[in-house]
Amino acid sequence: MLFSCASSVWAQESKPLFCAKVPESVLSGLAVPYARKVSPDGSAYCEGLLRAPIAFAPLRIISVKQQQDPKPQFAVGSTALLRWCDEPNAPVHLALRSMKAPMFALDALQAGQFRWSADLIAQWQPDWNSIAARGTREIEISGQKYEVFLPLRIGLGYTNNYSFTVNGKLPVRLTTALIESISSPGPPEIIRIVSVRGSVSDTWVTTIPFSAKPKGVFRVTLGEDVEQAGASTEPIYLLHHSCTTK
């Protein structure tokens, strides 16, 4: 029994600090429990199944991706490539979470791009459209620190059209986006948006073009018209870097 306890503690401590803090006891019995893995470049990351979905606050932006059509699929036996637009040496915390069962999860800390074996994600959640994707890092502007989102994509290429997925238990009709520049002074911008139900229950998706905006950090809040319930998401901070096509 002493050996079993020590093994469990070692397994948890061996996970990188950026990985989700999930007790080993909660993961027992899963086919491929969330655990430490090694990518082709030798860096450690975490991947596998969780017992239950991550709890989200009401009406929250849970995913920011670059718009891709058709939606990518992961294939067994291939190497998956996750990319974003940022300074080349800036490490980004990557967090992928299934929005429906089975509850696949992945965490990594990488700069520029991330390659890993697609075998597990292809087996348990092959549809990119069913995965909430968050790429975040900290930026300091005028002495204040912000956790910013970086829109993620699977594979090569780049687009300035960003797809936001919102989670909420009550039905909403998101029709407006409030966009405020943090990097440079200027009036806030309110634009009209169209949101549609996501492929997973309790989610809504909208796409916003950022091609005409300068590089910088923007505070983004999505909401309903006042004629409706007037609900709005918690704001997020978005890093728009405006890459050239890769």
Beta strands, then each sheet from edge to edge (+ up, - down):
strand 1: 35-38
strand 2: 44-49
strand 3: 60-66
strand 4: 79-83
strand 5: 92-98
strand 6: 104-110
strand 7: 113-117
strand 8: 131-141
strand 9: 144-149
strand 10: 153-154
strand 11: 161-167
strand 12: 176-181
strand 13: 189-192
strand 14: 196-197
strand 15: 203-209
strand 16: 216-223
strand 17: 236-240
sheet 1: 1+ 2- 6+ 5- 8+ 9- 17- 16+ 12- 13+
sheet 2: 3+ 11- 15+ 14-
sheet 3: 7+ 4- 10+
end
